[in-house]
Amino acid sequence: MDSLAPLLLGVRTSGAAPERLRAVVAGRLVVVTGASRGIGREVALRVAASGGRVVGLARGEQGLQSLQDEAAGQVEYLAVNLRETDAAEDAGRHIATTWGRPDIVVSNAGQSIHRSVTETFGRFHDIARTAGTNYLGPIAFLLPLLEVMTDAGAGQLISVSTTSVDMLVPNWSAYAASKSAFDSWLSTVAPELREKGVATTVVKLPRVATAMSAPTAGQYPVPELTVTQAADVICRAMIHRPRLVSPWWSRLAVLSRAFPAPFDWVFAQASRLGIRL
Ligand SMILES: NC(=O)c1ccc[n+]([C@@H]2O[C@H](COP(=O)([O-])OP(=O)(O)OC[C@H]3O[C@@H](n4cnc5c(N)ncnc54)[C@H](OP(=O)(O)O)[C@@H]3O)[C@@H](O)[C@H]2O)c1
């Protein structure tokens, strides 16, 4: 079933063979945020195995240390809470001065939250924390790196986004809004960065079986990608450098903004049947 998931989800995973990845990352500096587990860890290991010099970031030092051990020293790391924007900006500056200009930055660290609006009453901090991790912190971190990348007129920024920014589903508001905010920022600066020689890629992933999706696993009648498949998609983006990677149905889902009534009806029926989305 796992092997059918990309086909069923309209996701291309082929074309990221180690030798092709090696051609674009060997000897290059690749920064991966959220590298302590899940998708980011798998991407960091792939790049390291293909000869890239990896700097991984996350909060958890234990996860980062075990990544370094598994990558046999090909990975260096920085423990930082990206939600703390001053620390995030310092981390970006520190990378540029210590390791130099990144060739590729994979902005992958993220936090999701599954909570209805009524459950959010009295919990504004949920919105603030999610926005800090998924939107404000990543920008604070990226600005010093983008400065050295645009100065050199080279590099690629890959953002690991989600189909949830196109397919708005009840109970995911804090997550969808924070990821959408970052997407909007990146889509707006993309032409400016391209003009300065820096490529950008937004990768919108469907559900992936990780710690993040585990609390709601089995709740939706859709397949999930494995972390290996998700890493294939991201490594493929390093090789082909597309502007956007997104399943066809996610692109169509933006229609729900223009024509909300049928989508509201479907969500209302689900709620009537006691299905919590
Ligand atoms: N899983 C899915 O279904 C799915 C679907 C679409 C898109 N995505 C996106 O894929 C990306 C990776 O998600 P995942 O599924 O691999 O999740 P995950 O297994 O929970 O990993 C999240 C990573 O981000 C790091 N992180 C979280 N908060 C952080 C913070 N404040 N500062 C620094 N690092 C932080 C975590 O490390 P620490 O906890 O050690 O800090 C961890 O390394 C996210 O951007 C997510 O939105 C996931």
The ligand as an SDF file (V2000), in Angstrom:
LIG
                    3D

 48 52  0  0  0  0  0  0  0  0999 V2000
    3.6760   15.1000    8.4820 N   0  0  0  0  0  0  0  0  0  0  0  0
    2.7970   15.5790    7.6020 C   0  0  0  0  0  0  0  0  0  0  0  0
    1.7020   15.0030    7.3880 O   0  0  0  0  0  0  0  0  0  0  0  0
    3.1370   16.8210    6.8110 C   0  0  0  0  0  0  0  0  0  0  0  0
    2.3610   17.1160    5.6920 C   0  0  0  0  0  0  0  0  0  0  0  0
    2.6410   18.2540    4.9550 C   0  0  0  0  0  0  0  0  0  0  0  0
    3.6950   19.0830    5.3260 C   0  0  0  0  0  0  0  0  0  0  0  0
    4.4230   18.7740    6.4370 N   0  0  0  0  0  0  0  0  0  0  0  0
    5.4860   19.7120    6.8150 C   0  0  0  0  0  0  0  0  0  0  0  0
    6.7110   19.0010    6.8600 O   0  0  0  0  0  0  0  0  0  0  0  0
    7.5880   19.6380    7.7870 C   0  0  0  0  0  0  0  0  0  0  0  0
    8.2300   18.5830    8.6580 C   0  0  0  0  0  0  0  0  0  0  0  0
    7.2070   17.9190    9.3890 O   0  0  0  0  0  0  0  0  0  0  0  0
    7.3450   16.4410    9.9690 P   0  0  0  0  0  0  0  0  0  0  0  0
    6.1060   15.7310    9.6040 O   0  0  0  0  0  0  0  0  0  0  0  0
    8.6550   15.8750    9.6450 O   0  0  0  0  0  0  0  0  0  0  0  0
    7.2120   16.7800   11.5370 O   0  0  0  0  0  0  0  0  0  0  0  0
    8.0010   16.2540   12.8020 P   0  0  0  0  0  0  0  0  0  0  0  0
    8.3640   14.8220   12.6590 O   0  0  0  0  0  0  0  0  0  0  0  0
    7.1810   16.6820   13.9680 O   0  0  0  0  0  0  0  0  0  0  0  0
    9.3650   17.1120   12.7590 O   0  0  0  0  0  0  0  0  0  0  0  0
    9.3330   18.4950   12.9500 C   0  0  0  0  0  0  0  0  0  0  0  0
   10.7520   18.9970   13.0130 C   0  0  0  0  0  0  0  0  0  0  0  0
   10.7190   20.4130   13.2560 O   0  0  0  0  0  0  0  0  0  0  0  0
   11.4690   20.7050   14.4390 C   0  0  0  0  0  0  0  0  0  0  0  0
   10.8570   21.8270   15.1480 N   0  0  0  0  0  0  0  0  0  0  0  0
    9.5810   21.9140   15.6050 C   0  0  0  0  0  0  0  0  0  0  0  0
    9.4010   23.0660   16.2570 N   0  0  0  0  0  0  0  0  0  0  0  0
   10.5950   23.7290   16.1960 C   0  0  0  0  0  0  0  0  0  0  0  0
   11.0430   24.9830   16.7100 C   0  0  0  0  0  0  0  0  0  0  0  0
   10.2440   25.7800   17.4160 N   0  0  0  0  0  0  0  0  0  0  0  0
   12.3220   25.3410   16.4750 N   0  0  0  0  0  0  0  0  0  0  0  0
   13.1700   24.5240   15.7740 C   0  0  0  0  0  0  0  0  0  0  0  0
   12.7920   23.3270   15.2770 N   0  0  0  0  0  0  0  0  0  0  0  0
   11.5200   22.9380   15.4900 C   0  0  0  0  0  0  0  0  0  0  0  0
   11.4110   19.4140   15.2650 C   0  0  0  0  0  0  0  0  0  0  0  0
   12.4950   19.2710   16.1360 O   0  0  0  0  0  0  0  0  0  0  0  0
   12.4420   19.6460   17.6930 P   0  0  0  0  0  0  0  0  0  0  0  0
   11.1230   19.2240   18.2380 O   0  0  0  0  0  0  0  0  0  0  0  0
   13.6180   18.9180   18.2540 O   0  0  0  0  0  0  0  0  0  0  0  0
   12.6240   21.1280   17.7390 O   0  0  0  0  0  0  0  0  0  0  0  0
   11.5320   18.3650   14.1560 C   0  0  0  0  0  0  0  0  0  0  0  0
   12.8750   18.2030   13.7960 O   0  0  0  0  0  0  0  0  0  0  0  0
    6.7540   20.6720    8.5430 C   0  0  0  0  0  0  0  0  0  0  0  0
    7.0260   21.9580    8.0630 O   0  0  0  0  0  0  0  0  0  0  0  0
    5.3260   20.2870    8.1960 C   0  0  0  0  0  0  0  0  0  0  0  0
    4.4620   21.4110    8.2170 O   0  0  0  0  0  0  0  0  0  0  0  0
    4.1830   17.6680    7.1830 C   0  0  0  0  0  0  0  0  0  0  0  0
  1  2  1  0
  2  3  2  0
  2  4  1  0
  4  5  1  0
  4 48  2  0
  5  6  2  0
  6  7  1  0
  7  8  2  0
  8  9  1  0
  8 48  1  0
  9 10  1  0
  9 46  1  0
 10 11  1  0
 11 12  1  0
 11 44  1  0
 12 13  1  0
 13 14  1  0
 14 15  2  0
 14 16  1  0
 14 17  1  0
 17 18  1  0
 18 19  2  0
 18 20  1  0
 18 21  1  0
 21 22  1  0
 22 23  1  0
 23 24  1  0
 23 42  1  0
 24 25  1  0
 25 26  1  0
 25 36  1  0
 26 27  1  0
 26 35  1  0
 27 28  2  0
 28 29  1  0
 29 30  1  0
 29 35  2  0
 30 31  1  0
 30 32  2  0
 32 33  1  0
 33 34  2  0
 34 35  1  0
 36 37  1  0
 36 42  1  0
 37 38  1  0
 38 39  2  0
 38 40  1  0
 38 41  1  0
 42 43  1  0
 44 45  1  0
 44 46  1  0
 46 47  1  0
M  CHG  2   8   1  16  -1
M  END
$$$$
